[in-house]
Amino acid sequence: MSILILGASGQIGAYTVQDLTEFCGEKDIIASSRKMSNVKKAMDDLRLTKNVKLMEIDATDTARVLDVIKKEKVESVVNCAWYQTNLGVMDACLKGGATYTDLGGFFDTCLKQIDLHKKWKDAGINATIGLGSTPGMTNIAGAAGAKRLDSVDTIDIVCAWGNTLPVKEAGWPGYSIRTVLDEFTQESVQWLNGKYERQKILGGEKEVLMPEPIGKVKSYYIKHSEPATMGKYLKAKNVTFRIGFPYHDMATFLTLRALGFADDKPMEVGGAKVSPLDYLTAMYQKGVADARGAPPKEKFEYDMFRIDCVGKKGGMPSTVTYFIVTWNDPERGVSSARDTAVPPAIVAHWQHTKRIKEPGVFPAEATVEPEPFFKELGKRKILVDEQVTASTKFY
Ligand SMILES: NC(=O)c1ccc[n+]([C@@H]2O[C@H](COP(=O)([O-])OP(=O)(O)OC[C@H]3O[C@@H](n4cnc5c(N)ncnc54)[C@H](OP(=O)(O)O)[C@@H]3O)[C@@H](O)[C@H]2O)c1
């Protein structure tokens, strides 16, 4: 009975396979992507080829995904391909009786996935969606904070990253360039006063204090799925998501947008017809594949998340703050790939071993036990700190 990973050639998917085999001890793994050569190279780079079965699978081909689930007796699917494939893959899992997890549905797709809850409940299968760093770890931190409080009013999430190199290199996206450009071209939706509110692109500027070496950083509202689910599941009045981009990355992404690289309409160049977005994606995929074979020798790059849960405890104002910090690691690869790849591996392993089994479609904050999850992260040098601020009145 196996676990199937779709999009295993990606920046994240390859490390999810690594974690499932090396940390979770899963023995029966199928690693797949649309091109055998891509997934083979990714598995070769991580020296995993001998431990996994390789397959060429297009996640948009629902019939093929279902066929593989049946023939290979797949019990759990981890979808690490682009989020536009989530709904079709879920359909195959539902028909084939396999549990499902993914890296997130970028607000709109996430809500469509949650709408499938009753069908999955009736079928008796668990889907826990939106597992990565954010969405993923941050949702689970929000759930942990809500548990510490009697009632939670506001959850503010900030994601930031950077490096300590003396000469800052031009920004390299730590996640799919397609998603980066979605974030720079679509209005965000935040959960404010108990309802969804549209906000302008890069609106809601706020200075936030992150752990060193970031310190103070300007952060902006970004379209993401955390505000889509956390307000409702954790009964919070406000849930916001912001990114504090390093200056160089922000400049790079704004330049790509200004040059029209977010455009998905094909144009003719030198006899070939390709959209700027697909061309940029191909260049990015090549860069990811080239870099994976040479893991960083030093700790210089980091990912950081701050989750503030503000509410009441014993009738008094109280705040629970989580800081999640990951540095790149000479043995286990760069920070952004690790902290995003590990959560879906842990959850798929827990689904496979029936530790997560509630039938239906749920966001991470609803099914994942925070403390055991944080301990699993700690084993992989993804560090979660909790700070509780309580108030006392002497009158
Ligand atoms: N929750 C989080 O914290 C988080 C963080 C980062 C990224 N993400 C999301 O996760 C997804 C993947 O991100 P990434 O950074 O790993 O992107 P990526 O490096 O572009 O990888 C995605 C991989 O999926 C494969 N793929 C694309 N379409 C496919 C299809 N139809 N069938 C099967 N495989 C397909 C591609 O490989 P082939 O060309 O070989 O098929 C590609 O290597 C994105 O949607 C991104 O937004 C979430």
The ligand as an SDF file (V2000), in Angstrom:
LIG
                    3D

 48 52  0  0  0  0  0  0  0  0999 V2000
    1.9320   26.1430    1.4500 N   0  0  0  0  0  0  0  0  0  0  0  0
    3.1040   26.6700    1.2050 C   0  0  0  0  0  0  0  0  0  0  0  0
    3.7990   27.1010    2.1210 O   0  0  0  0  0  0  0  0  0  0  0  0
    3.6510   26.7020   -0.1920 C   0  0  0  0  0  0  0  0  0  0  0  0
    4.9650   27.1200   -0.3660 C   0  0  0  0  0  0  0  0  0  0  0  0
    5.5170   27.0370   -1.6150 C   0  0  0  0  0  0  0  0  0  0  0  0
    4.7410   26.6310   -2.6840 C   0  0  0  0  0  0  0  0  0  0  0  0
    3.4420   26.2910   -2.5070 N   0  0  0  0  0  0  0  0  0  0  0  0
    2.6200   25.8490   -3.6420 C   0  0  0  0  0  0  0  0  0  0  0  0
    3.0180   24.5650   -4.0140 O   0  0  0  0  0  0  0  0  0  0  0  0
    2.9480   24.3830   -5.4100 C   0  0  0  0  0  0  0  0  0  0  0  0
    4.2890   23.8540   -5.9190 C   0  0  0  0  0  0  0  0  0  0  0  0
    5.3000   24.8020   -5.6050 O   0  0  0  0  0  0  0  0  0  0  0  0
    6.8270   24.6150   -5.9800 P   0  0  0  0  0  0  0  0  0  0  0  0
    7.5350   25.7880   -5.4070 O   0  0  0  0  0  0  0  0  0  0  0  0
    7.3050   23.2420   -5.6340 O   0  0  0  0  0  0  0  0  0  0  0  0
    6.7080   24.7750   -7.5460 O   0  0  0  0  0  0  0  0  0  0  0  0
    7.6260   24.1780   -8.6980 P   0  0  0  0  0  0  0  0  0  0  0  0
    9.0530   24.1570   -8.2770 O   0  0  0  0  0  0  0  0  0  0  0  0
    7.2180   24.9070   -9.9310 O   0  0  0  0  0  0  0  0  0  0  0  0
    7.1580   22.6830   -8.7580 O   0  0  0  0  0  0  0  0  0  0  0  0
    5.9450   22.2080   -9.1710 C   0  0  0  0  0  0  0  0  0  0  0  0
    6.2230   20.9250   -9.9180 C   0  0  0  0  0  0  0  0  0  0  0  0
    4.9860   20.3560  -10.2910 O   0  0  0  0  0  0  0  0  0  0  0  0
    5.1560   19.7080  -11.5340 C   0  0  0  0  0  0  0  0  0  0  0  0
    3.9000   19.8500  -12.2420 N   0  0  0  0  0  0  0  0  0  0  0  0
    3.3590   20.9570  -12.7790 C   0  0  0  0  0  0  0  0  0  0  0  0
    2.1900   20.6890  -13.3480 N   0  0  0  0  0  0  0  0  0  0  0  0
    2.0020   19.3630  -13.1600 C   0  0  0  0  0  0  0  0  0  0  0  0
    0.9870   18.4750  -13.5330 C   0  0  0  0  0  0  0  0  0  0  0  0
   -0.0630   18.8710  -14.2440 N   0  0  0  0  0  0  0  0  0  0  0  0
    1.1210   17.1790  -13.1650 N   0  0  0  0  0  0  0  0  0  0  0  0
    2.1770   16.7390  -12.4430 C   0  0  0  0  0  0  0  0  0  0  0  0
    3.1830   17.5350  -12.0930 N   0  0  0  0  0  0  0  0  0  0  0  0
    3.0840   18.8300  -12.4520 C   0  0  0  0  0  0  0  0  0  0  0  0
    6.2970   20.3820  -12.2700 C   0  0  0  0  0  0  0  0  0  0  0  0
    7.2080   19.4030  -12.7630 O   0  0  0  0  0  0  0  0  0  0  0  0
    7.1570   18.7690  -14.2290 P   0  0  0  0  0  0  0  0  0  0  0  0
    7.3360   19.8900  -15.1910 O   0  0  0  0  0  0  0  0  0  0  0  0
    8.3060   17.8100  -14.1480 O   0  0  0  0  0  0  0  0  0  0  0  0
    5.8300   18.0870  -14.3110 O   0  0  0  0  0  0  0  0  0  0  0  0
    7.0230   21.1580  -11.1700 C   0  0  0  0  0  0  0  0  0  0  0  0
    8.3280   20.6690  -10.9740 O   0  0  0  0  0  0  0  0  0  0  0  0
    2.5800   25.7510   -5.9750 C   0  0  0  0  0  0  0  0  0  0  0  0
    1.2020   25.8120   -6.2970 O   0  0  0  0  0  0  0  0  0  0  0  0
    2.8880   26.6940   -4.8520 C   0  0  0  0  0  0  0  0  0  0  0  0
    2.0880   27.8240   -4.8360 O   0  0  0  0  0  0  0  0  0  0  0  0
    2.8850   26.3230   -1.2690 C   0  0  0  0  0  0  0  0  0  0  0  0
  1  2  1  0
  2  3  2  0
  2  4  1  0
  4  5  1  0
  4 48  2  0
  5  6  2  0
  6  7  1  0
  7  8  2  0
  8  9  1  0
  8 48  1  0
  9 10  1  0
  9 46  1  0
 10 11  1  0
 11 12  1  0
 11 44  1  0
 12 13  1  0
 13 14  1  0
 14 15  2  0
 14 16  1  0
 14 17  1  0
 17 18  1  0
 18 19  2  0
 18 20  1  0
 18 21  1  0
 21 22  1  0
 22 23  1  0
 23 24  1  0
 23 42  1  0
 24 25  1  0
 25 26  1  0
 25 36  1  0
 26 27  1  0
 26 35  1  0
 27 28  2  0
 28 29  1  0
 29 30  1  0
 29 35  2  0
 30 31  1  0
 30 32  2  0
 32 33  1  0
 33 34  2  0
 34 35  1  0
 36 37  1  0
 36 42  1  0
 37 38  1  0
 38 39  2  0
 38 40  1  0
 38 41  1  0
 42 43  1  0
 44 45  1  0
 44 46  1  0
 46 47  1  0
M  CHG  2   8   1  16  -1
M  END
$$$$
